[in-house]
């Protein structure tokens, strides 16, 4: 039986992990955009800003 040893650089693993996470997040946002969730979030954010500015001027 032979044993193969592979030295893996921690930075390479971290980089690959970050790239995988970024790809997952990108896919998540694409699905959210397809569902209209991004636009809904933007409308809620704008409404919240409007409420805060109205309270500040009172």
Secondary structure, 3 states (H helix, E strand, C coil): CCCCCCCCCHHHHHHHHHHHHHHHHHHHHHHHHHHCHHHHHHHHHHHHHHHHHHHHHC
